[in-house]
């Protein structure tokens, strides 16, 4: 649980992140930062377009963010060092990594912000793909609120070319949605976790441009129709 002992190095790395973002990406343009709880544990969930996403997002907040990142990133020399300095922890995407889920729960129970990418890997076509149920399980087991995040622009960041083109990077936009809780259930079942995961992913998709919504475009459209019908019934 290295995230419990690295607060000083965390803010040093965040300062470096903000400098690199200033040099190599326009922005980020951050919207809805007030939706992130100022105290207490919460789960932040984001779409995933580039390996830079977990590096850029901590710089958008003034609260410490603990990241669950794919274990492969802990094998890359420089990235691995930075991730360890900010107290991130790895997850094995090839199966149900129960140790990582327990670690995630501990992060939230300790009153920290936890960042998760439910898709498990970056999208190579910019569109959202089906999310894994780990986020829903952590939410149910901790009772913590979930904050959806949409990030765009990082799909245009090209490694390592970007380091040779300062001030010519893409515009990066980060949008934080309103916090919510998964649907109440009497018992956490596979079906309940799947339903909650779909709800989480839809809320992320709602914050994205339509062309990025992928598998959740239909769910966003259907939910919008329900909202319209509900509003019409109030007239």
Secondary structure, DSSP 8 states (H G I E B T S, - for coil): -GGGS-HHHHHHHHHHHHHHHHHHSEEEEEE-GGGS-SSS-EEEEE---STTHHHHGGGG-SS-EEEEEEGGGGGSHHHHHHHHHTT-EEE-TTS--HHHHHHHHHHHHTT-EEEE-TTSS--SSSS-----THHHHHHHHH--EEEEEEEESGGG--TTGGGGSTT---EEEEEE---B-----SS--HHHHHHHHHHHHHHHHHTS-GGG-GGGHHHHHHHHHHHHHHHHHH-
